[in-house]
Amino acid sequence: MKILFSVLFIAVSFLSGAQAPQLVIPRGHNATVKLIATSPDKKWLATGDEHGVVKLWDMITAREVKTFNDTSGITSFRGAKALTFSPDSKKLFIGHLFNLVIIDLSNAGKEIFNKTIHDNKIVDDILFSSKGKIFATAADEEIKIWDLENLESPKTVPIKGYRPQLAFDDANNIVAVTSGNYTDINFTHVTTNTGYITHVNTATGQVISTDEFENLEDDNFFISPNGKLLATVRFEKLAVNNEERKAGTVQLLDIASKTIVKKFIGIKDSTINLLSFSENNNYMVTMAGKSIILYDLTTLEYVKTCYSDDIFSGLILCNTDGSKLFQAISTNSSVVQWNFKENKVDKIFGGQANFIQDLAITPDQQSIILLSGANEYYSKYFLQKLDLNSELVSDINRSGIISNMQHTYEGGYIASAGGGRLFEADAVNTVDRILQHQTATAFSVSNNKKILVTTNQYEDPILSFYNVENGKKIRDISLQTTALSFLYSKDDLSLYVGHKGNNKIDKIDIQTGTILKTFERIDDDYSKTRSINFMMLSKDESTLIAVNDYNEIYSWNTIANAQSAKIGYGFSIKAIPNKNEFVYGNGESDLEVYDLSANKISRSLKYPSKTNGAMDITADGKFIFYSNNDKSVSIVDFSKGEVVATMVFFGKKDWVIVDKAGRFDGTETGMKTMYYAKGLNILPLESGYEQFYTPKLLQRILNNEKFTPPVVDINNIKAAPVVKISVEEEQRNLSVGDDIVTYKSDKEEVTIKVKADCPDDAVTEIRLYQNGKLVQTTRNLTVEDENKGEKTMTKTFSVTLNAGPNNFKAIAINSQRTESLPAELIADYKPLIIPTKTEDNAI
């Protein structure tokens, strides 16, 4: 859609102040999005997922700016059910459990209020009046009316019903719609088939009236923003054209007259899952299956249908005039912005960085194998390889291996038993062909890479051994219970089998199938039902270590078959090369080093991120790679006990690495995707290209290279300039498409004006690019003082247009050589056509 707009595009820059920038992992949500809100100034999008994590997004760039109160999976926002912005867009209001949380967006996203407000009742809705000074919160059987300038004394209004939804009517009074059906604390359903519409005088806090409406047990209901319409959604039997069918319906009730004004019938045999009114009350959107249907409420007629690629959605939100729709996609926990007029998706918020479920470093330290996916819980994973020499990520694409690496319903993942530990191409190909015909819950390859063992997940489980070279089966051995993990002995003559559901490990002779020893841990009735996910042997094989699905770590003396004390709680386990020690992530912010000789933790390495258990150690024992719940991979210098770099992977081929000094390397797309944040503003990684780009960075780190410190301290990096671009003295023929200003010109020569402001530093250079080619720069290469410059610089460029669209991009650079975000403008040149003379009009 093309709309009139100012020709100026203002790029985002850092806020002033001494605050150090923070590296942002653009990871999106890790669970289904259940809350969406847009700020009135259209600058921010806020989203909240079913785990309670709340995120703030920049609407223009679709970049993730800030995550509020998230502690990598454990957050006090668990149970968030309400989300809204203040009318001036300066504050974000979150209702989580029993508390109201207020975030000050004008002060870098600082939390300024967090208080229980409804006496142990979940906050279901928060809504501002059109005047902006008054807002209301609602919980079961209660509304509170607040003065934004005085949060100490809200008016409390008792009402009938549960799960309230609020609106302010034209008189600025509250309209609350509640259900008579509810589930009490003992999960007992109480059905009344009655709902309530309550009118409340905002000024006095008194109930004006309470009316009833039919509210069946399975009904969903939605109130329009102006409080005039109530939409009730049902799935019911209907007679249409003499045919009886089931369909989702929407019944519109005019609240003032208490009459049904329209009943919309949806798609046959499809339940209407979601509904949203436009903010101007003129449109309604419903979703059933993959169909997103738009209705005009002024005419009460169907308008059009768009078709989503995904049937699973957590929420839809219609914008002011019904031109755009935000849809929460459950399968990848992202939010898409629909352009209804053009029937297409404009933007995607989230779903960027990969979640690394497992990783391995090849013995030659030249490659990293990754088991990656969109998120931790719902993702389909894929296997990748990063070659450090070519710095390319390739998809290993092993369907059999991948399908048997995951068994989420069995509790745990077994990629560390295979997949990433298979390095030789021929062995991988053979194993993959074998596993394509398996329903394995576990598999593993012997130390000499000659024998594959798998097990089935159904009744009468068996161990099946295969020759890796030719793929032929060697033998089967019956098991007592299903196995979830395997570990070969050092000599490959016996196999340790970790069972499901009995917290037990058997050591089995591969030739005869005889159980040589059994190792089990039974502390109580609960521990009897645990499953063994990971196992490891000490260097001399005298100690067996295991981790069960409750993340309890046990060890046994394999010679005496004696159990030692429980080591603790952790994820995964990796032996430290050439030492009688192993390391594990404790799931919080520590890596623990355990000395098997002394039988105790010998060292704790503390980090600011929570580990998820995917871990490996380089063959020389110098570096540990581990993945975090924030979708990053940390590289730890083991001798120094510090994180030296962070890696992030995107999709099937992109990645980036950033070290603690700010140096970075990666693919072009990866570097463009990553960014720093200072307050609520962003600075793309590539903006610091001149100062911090370091090719072959990962390999140089692993080679223990001593780097010269960058000229610029990343902790003291100054604000990037803010850039504006315009066609000088022209404000006609302007439009905006995809957030880029377009100017239509009939002149071949135009003047482009670029203005750069840098309040905290100086502008030292402005560059203008036309269709990707540098037109001109203001930098004087003979200037001795590189810091010389002004806080504001304006430059005009006379340019010659090519026929058709000309894409202009302007950037400015400060004294630290940090680039601004680009300001873009399209000049669409269409030459005037001058009629030529013909014989008919010649004199």
N, C-alpha and C positions, 0 to 999 in steps of 0.2 A: 504494500500500500504506500502511495506517495502522499505526503502531507506537507503543508507549508511549515517552514521552520527557519530559524536563524542560521546563517551560513557558518557561524562560529562553532567549532567543536573543541571543547575544553578537555584536555587530557588530565588524568588523575595524577597527583604527585603526593609526596610525603607531607605529613603534618610537621610543623616546626616543633622543636623541643629536643632534649637530649636523649630521648628514648631510643634504645638500640633496636634495629630492625630484627624481625623474627622470620626465619625461613618457614614458608607455608607449604605443607604437603596438600595439594589439591585432591583430597580423597573423597569428598562427597559423603553421603550417609552410608552407614553399614546396615541399615534396616529400613523397612518400608516407611515412606514419608506419610504422616497422618495430619500434618498441619502446614498450611501455606498462608502467608500474608504478604501484601505488597504495600510499600509506603506511599502515602498520598503524593509525594513529589516524584514518584516513579524511579527513585534512585536505588532503593533496596528491595530485595526479596528475602523474606525470612521463612525458614522451613524447620519443621520438627518431626523426628521419626518416632517409631513405636518404642524405642529404647529410651526416649526422652532427650536425645541430643538435639540441640537447637543451633542452626547455622544461619549466618548472614551472608548474602550474595550481592555483588554489584550487578545491577540490572542490565547495564549496557554491555559489559564484557563477559557476563555470566561467570565471573570468577568468585570463588569462595573467599570471603574476606576474614571471617572470624567464627570460631566455634565457642559457644558460651558454656563455661563451667563443665566442660567435658574432660574426664580423666581417663581417656582411652578405654572406654567401655563401662566405667562405674561413675555414674553422674547423679547428682541430686535432682536433675530434671526428669528422671524416670517417672513416667506417668503424666507428662505434659499433655494437656488437652485444650489449651486456649493460647492464642497467639495473635497479637495485633499491634499496630503502630499508633502513636499519638498523631493527631491531625497535622501537627507541624513537622512530622517525620523525624523528630529529634530523639524520641524515646521508643523503645521496644518493650512491650508488656507480655510477660509469659505467665500463664497459670500452670503450675506444676504441683500435683498432688493437692495439698491443702494451702499452698503458698502462692502469693503474688510476688513476682520478681520484676523489677523495672531496670532496664539497661539504658544508660545515657549514651546515645550515639554521637552526641556533640562533644563527648569527652572520651574518645577512643574506645567506646564500648564498655565503660566502667559500670559495674553493678551498684546501684544507689539505693535499692529497696529490696528486701527479701523478708517476708513476714507471713505467718499463718493468719488467714483472714476469715475462714469460714468454719472454724471450730471442728477440725478434723473431717471436713467434707471436701471432696475433690472439686477444684475450680473448673467448671464446665465451659464458661464463656466469659469474655471480656469485651466490652464495646464502648466506644466513645460517642458522645452526642455530636451533632454537626457543629455546635459552637465551640467544642474543643476543651472547655474547662471542666466538664463533668464526664465521668465515665462510670460504668456499672460492671460489677462482677456478679456471677451467679453460680450457685451450687444447688444440690437437691433441697427443695423447699425453702430457698432463701435467696434474696437479692441484696446486694449492698451498693449504695450510691455514694460515689466519692467526688470530692473536690480535688482536682489535680494539684492545687496550691496548698492544700491542707489534708494530708493523708492520715491524720490522727483520729478523726471523728467521722467515719462514714455513717450514713443512715442505713439501718438494717430493716429489711422488709420481708416478713414471712409470707410465703406463697404456697399454693398447692402444687404437687407434682415433682417429677424427677427429670434429670438430664435436660436442663433448661437451655433454650436458645433465645437470644435477645435481639430487639430492634428498637430504634427511637422513631416515634411517629412525627408527623408534621408539627405537632404542638410541643415537641421535645420531651414528651412523656415516654415511658418505657412500655414496650409490649413484650411479654415473656410467654413463650410456648413451652409447655412441659408435658411429659408423659405420665399417665397414671400407672403404667406398668413399670415394675422395677425388680431388681435382684437384690435381696438383702445380704447381710454379712455372711450368712450361712449358705449363700448361693441358692436360695429358695425363690422361685419366680412367683410374683404376685401379679395377677392379670385382672384389670378392671374394665378394659375396652373403652376407657375414657381418658381423654387428654384435656388440658386446661389452657385457656388463653387469658392471661392476666394483664390488666392495664394498671400502671403505677404512676402516680403523680410524682414527677422528678423533684419538684420543689419541696413538697411536704413529706415525701416518703410514704404516702398512704396509698393503699390499694383502692383504685377507682371501681373496678369491676372484675369478676372472674366468670368466664363462660366455658362451657364444655364442648368438646367435639369428639367424634368417634375415632378412637385410637386403638386399633387391633394390636394383638401382641407382637406381630412381625412387622408392623408399619414403621417406616422411617418418615420423619417430617422435617421440613425446612421452612424458615420464615424469610420473606423478602426484606431487603435492607430498610425499606420505608415502613415496615410493619403492617402493610395492607393485605398481603397475600400469604396464605399458608398452603404449602404443597405437601400432600400426603402421598407417599410412594407405597404401592402394594404389588404383589404378584397374585393374580386372580384369574378365575375362569370367566371367559367372555363369549358372547354369541356375536360373531362378526360375519355378515353375508351368509347367514344360515349355517355357519360353521362354528362349532364350539372349540375354543382354543384357550390356552393359558398365555398370559403376557404380563409384562410389567406395565403398570398404569401410574399416571400422576394426576391426582385430583386437586384442583385449585379452589381454595375456599377464600371468598372475600370476607375478611375479618370484620369489617364494619357492618355489612348487611347479613352476615352469617349464612350466605348462600353459596352454592357451588357454581362457579362461573364457567368451568371447563374441565373436561376429563380427557387427557391425552393418553392414547394407547400406544405403547411401545412396540418392540419387536417380538414376534411370536416365539414363545418358549424361552424368552430371555428376561431375567430379572434386571430391573433398573437398580444398579448398585450405588450410583452417585448422582448428585444434583447440585447445581449452583445457580444463583441469580446474578445477573450483572449488577454492578454498583448503582447504575442509573435506573434500575428496576424495569427496564424495557425488554430484557431478554432472559431466557432460562435455558440452561444446558443440562442434558441428562446423559448418562453413559450406561449402556447395556451391552455386555460382551465387548466387542471391539468398536461398536458404533457410538460416536459422540454426536448427539442430535441437538440442534439449535432451534429454539422456538421464539417467535416474536410475541411478547405479552401485550403489546398495544393492539394487535389485531387478533391475538390468540390463535395464530397459525404457525404451522411447521415452516421452517426456513430452509435448512440444509442438514446434511449428515457428513461428518468426517470419519475416517476409519483409522483407528490406532493400530500400530503394529503389535501392541501388547494388550492382552485381555485382562491382566492383573494390574489394577490401579488402586492406590490408597486414598486418593482425593482428587477432586477437580475444583478449580476456582476460576470463575469468569471475571474479566476485567470490567472497567467502567461502562464501556459502550458495547460489549459483546463481541468486539473485534478480535480479542485474544483470549486464550484459555490456558491455564496452567494445569498440567496433568502429572500426578505423581505416579511413576512407573515402579511397581513393586519388585520386578525381577532384578533390576539393577540399582534400585534405590535412588533413582534420579528424578528430576522434574523437567518436563519438556514444555516449551512455550509454543502453543499453536497460533498460527495466523489463520483465522477463520475465513477471511475474505479470499485468501489464496489457497486454502486447504493444504497447508504445509506446516511443518515444524520449523520455527525460526531459530530457536536456541535450546540448548540442553544445559541444565544446571546439575552438575555432579557427574558421577560415573567416570572419573578420569584415572587416577592412579590405580594400579593393580594391587590387590591384596596378595601377598606372597605367603602361600600356605606351607611351602617347603623350599629349601634351596640346598645346593651342594656345589663344592668347588672341585674341579677335576684335579687329579693327582699332580699334573704338571703345572697347575696354577695358571693355566692359560684360558680357562673358560669357567663360567658360572652357569649351572643348570637351575632353572626356576620352575616351580609349580605355581601358576598365577591364576587369578580370577578377579571379578569385579568387586566381590565382597566376601566376607568370611562365612556367611550363613547360607546364601541362596545361589551361589555362583556355580557355573559350570567351569571347571578349571582346564587350563591348557599348559603344555610343557614347552619351555623356551630354553634357548642357549645363547648366552652372551659371550662372543669371542673377543678376548681382550686385545688381540693383535689387530683385527679388522674393526673392532669396536661396533660390531653389528649384532643385533638380536635376531635370531631366526626361530621359527616355530618348528619344534621337533615333530609335532603332529603324529603322535603314536596313539591311535584310538584304543587299542587293547590295553596298553599300559595305563593310559589316563583313566579309562572307565573302571579299572581295578585298583586305582590308587585311592579312590574315594568310597567310603561307606558310612556316610554321615549318620544313618539310622542305626548303625552298629556302634557308634560312639568312637570317633577318632579317625585319623587319616594314616595311611601307611606308605606315603611317598618315600619316607626315609628307608623303608625296607626294600625299595626297588626304584624304578623310574630314574630319579636324579642320581642314583648310585650306579647306573649302567652307563659306562662311558664309551665303550668300544662300539662302533656303528654296527658291525655284524651281529654282535651279541644283542644289541637293542632290537634289531630287525627280527631276529629269530624269536626273542622273548615276546615281542609284540604280536607276532603271528600266532604264537601259542595262546596268549591271553585273550585274543579276540574270540576264542571259543570257550572261555572259562566264565564261571560266575564266582570268581575268587573273592574271599574276604581278606586274603593276605597272599603275598608272594615274595620270594627273595632269591637271589643268585649267590652261589657259593663264592668263597674268597678267590678261588682260582678261575672263576667265571665260566665253569664248565657245566654246572648243574643248576637247573631252575626248579624250585619247589613252589607249588600252589596248593590251595585248599578251597573246597566249595563251602557255600554258606547254608546249605539246606540240611535235611535230616541225613543221618548216617554220614557225617563228614569224613573225608579222607585226605591224606597227603598224597599228592601226585608229583613224581620226580621226572624231569625231562632232561634230555641231552641238549644243551644249548646250541651245539654245533649243527646238529641235523634236525632238531625239533622232535625227535622220537621219544615216546614215553619209556622210562626205565622201570618204574614200579609204582604201586599204590600201597599206602599203609593206612589202616583204619585209625580214626581218632575217637576218643570218648566224647568230646564236645568240640564245638566250632572253635577254630583258632583265628586270632586277629593279628598276630605278629610272629615272625620267625627270626632266628639268629643262628648262623652256622658256627660250629666250634672252629678253632684256629686251624685244625687239620682237615676240616671238611668231612669228617667221619660221623659226626653226630649233629643233631639239630635241636636247638632249644625252641619249644613251641609255647607261645603265650596264649592262654585260652580266654574265651569269652565267658563271663558270668560266674567264674569261681575263684578268681584271684590266684590262679595257679599256673606254674610253668613246668612242663615235662622236658627232660633231656632224653631224646630218642636216638637209638642206634639206626643209622640210615640203611644199613644192609639188612638188618633183621626186623626192624620195627619195634624192638624191645625198648621199654621205658627203663632207662638206666637210673634216673633219679627224678624226684619230684620236689619242686620248691614251691611252697605256698605260705601265704600270710593270712591268718584269720584272727583279727583283733576282736571282732564282734559280729553280730548277724549281718550288719550292713556291709562290712568288708568282704564277706563271703561271696557277694554278688558282683564284685568289681571285675573289670576286664583288663587284660594286659595289652597296652598300646605300644610301648617301646622297651627294648632290651639292649644291654651292652655288657661286654666282658672286659675285665681288667687286662693289662698287658700280658701277665703270666697266666691268665684264665683261672685264677684262684678265686676271683670274686665275680658274681653275677649281679648286675644292677637292673632294676625294672621300674617302669612308670605305668601306673594303671589309669583308668579313665576318670578317676577322681583326683588325678595328678599327684598321687602319693608315690614317693620314691622309696623302694626297698633295696636291700642288698643281702646276698647270701654267700657264705663260704662254700664254694663248689666242691672242695675236697672233703670237708667234714660234714657237708650238707647242713650247716648251722646257719640260722638266721641272725643277722645283726639287728641293731635297733633301726627303726624307720629313720631315713635320712631327712626327710622333710617333704615339702610340696614343690613341684616344678613341672616344667614342660620340656620335653625332649631331653636327650643326654648325649654328650659328645666327648669322646676320649681325647685328652690332650696328647699330641704326638710325643713319644719318647719319655713320657712321664707316667707315673702311677696315679694319675689324677683325671678327673673329668669335670666338665662344666655344664651347668644347666641354668636356664632362666627361671626365676621363681614366680613369674607371672606378674610381678609388681614392677619395680624399677631396678632390680638387681640381677647380676649374673653371679652365681655362686660357684666357687672352685672347691671341689671336694677331694681331699687327700685320702686315698684308699689305704695307704700304709698306716697313717695315723688315725684313720676312721673318723675324720671330722672335717668341717669346713675350714679351709686354710686361708680363704681370701674372698672378699665380697667386692664386686665392682659395681658401683652405683651409677645409674644413668637416668636422664629425665623422661624416658619413654617406657611404656609397658611392653614387655616381650610377649610374643605369642607362641614361642617354642621352636620356630624354624631356625636352625642354626647349623653352621659348619665351621671348621677350623682349617686354615691353610696347612699344607703338608709340612712346612717348616715350623709350625706352631706359633708363628708371630702375630697372626691376625685372626680375629673371630668375626664372622659375618652372622648377624641375626636380624630377623624381621620383627617389626613392631606392629601393634594394633593400629597405628596411624598410617599404615601402608608404606612405611619407609623401611629400608634395610640399613642398619648401622654397621660401620666397620670399626672394630676395636683394636687398637694397638695393645696386645696382651701384656707386653712388658711394662708399658707406661700406664696401663689401666685406664685409658681414655678413648672416647670416640673421636676418631680422626676425620671421618667423612660420613656422609649420608647419601644413599642411593635411592632413587625412585624410578619405577618402571610404569610405562603407559602403553596399553594395548599390546599389539603383537610385535612391535618393532622399535619403540621409542623408550629412551631412558635418559637419566641425568645423574651426575654425581657432584656434590658440593662438599668441599672440605671445611674445616673449622675456621680457616682464614678467609673464606669466601671464594676461593678458586673453584671453577666449575668446568665440566666437560659433559658431552653427551651428544645425542642426535639434535638436529636443528629444531624439530618439533618439540622434543623434550625440553630443550633450553627455553623455548618460547612459552611452554606450559607452566614452568616453575617460576616462583616469584617470592619476594620478601614482602612483609607487611610491617608498617609502622603506624600504630593506631589502627584506623580503619581504612588506610590507604595503601596502595600497592606499588611495588617497583619490580617489573619483570627482571628475571635473571639476565636476560640478554642486554638490559640497559647498562650493565657494568662490563660489557664485553671487552673493552679496551684494557681495563684494569685486572680482570679476574679470569678470563678464559684461559684455560691451561690444557692443551691437548695431551692425550694419553695419561690423564691424571691418575686413574685407578692403578694402572700398571706401574707408574712411577712411585705411587704410595707403597705398593707391595714390594717394590725394589728398594725401599728405605731411602729414597732420594731426599736430600736436605734442600728444602726450597728456600729461596730468598723471599723474605716477607713482602707482600704486595705494597706498592707505594701508598695505597689507601687502606686505612684500617676499616674493615667491614663494620665494626661496632660503632664507628664514628662517621659513618657515611652520611653525607649531607643531602638535603632535599634536591630532588631532580626538578628541573624547570617545568612550568605549566605552559603549554603551547596552544595558541589560537591561530587558525588559518582562515583566510577569506579571499574572495575576489574583490579587489579594491574598487570602491564606489559602485558596487553592483549589489542590489538586494532583490532583483527581479528573477523570475524563472527558477525559483529555488524549490527543492523538494528533498525528502529524506527517505532513503531506502536502506534497510539493514543498518540503521544508525549512522550512515555516511551521507553528508550533505552533497547534493548534486546540483550543479549550475549549468543550465543550457545556454550555450553561446552561439551566436552567428558570426562572431569575430575570430579571426585566426590568431591575433595577438591580444593577450590579456595580461594584467598585472596581478600577481599573487602577493598578498600581504601576510607576513608571518610575525606574530608577536610572542615573545617568550618572557615569562616572569619567574624569578627565583628569589623570593624574599629572604631565604636563609643563606644564600650564597651568591655567586655571580654567574651570569650567562656568558660563556666564552665562545660559543659557536652556534650557528643555526644552519641546518642543512635542508635543502629542498630536493625531493626526488620526483621525477615524472615518469610514470610507468616503470618504476624500479630503477631508473637511471638517475644518477646524481646530476642535478641541474647546476647547482652552485652552492658554495659554502662561504660563510663569513669569516672562517678561520684564517688568520694571517700567519703563514708558516714561518715568517721571519721575526715574529714577536718573541722576545726573550722571556718575558714573564707570562707563563702559561695561565697564571691565576688572574691575569688582568681581565677585567670585564665589569659590566654593570648589572644591577639587579633586574633591570628591564632592558630588553633589546628588541627593536623592531626593524624588519628588513623587507623591502619589496623586491620582487623578482619579475622581470619582463620575460614572458615565455611564449613560445610559438606552439599552438595546439595542433595535434594530429586530428584528422577527421575521425569522429566517433568519440567514445569515452576516453578521457585522459585522467588517470589516477595520480593525484598529487599527495605526497606524504611529507610532512615537515617534522623535524625533531630538533631539539635544542640540547646542548651539553653544558654542564656546569664545570666549575674549576677542578673537580675531581675526575672529570671525564665520564661522568654518569649521564646517560641519555634519558631524556624524557620519554613518556609514552608518545607514540606518534599521533599527530592530528592529521586527519585525512579529508580530502575534498575531491570530488569528481567534476571535471569540466567536460561536458558533452558538447563537442563542436560539430555543428551541422552547417556547412557553407550555404550561403544564399544562392539560389538558382536564378540566374538572370536570363530571361528569354532572349533567344537569338533572332535576328531578322530573317524573314523568309521572303520568297518572291511575291507572295500575296500582299505583304504589307510594305514592300520596298517602294521607295518614291521613284 
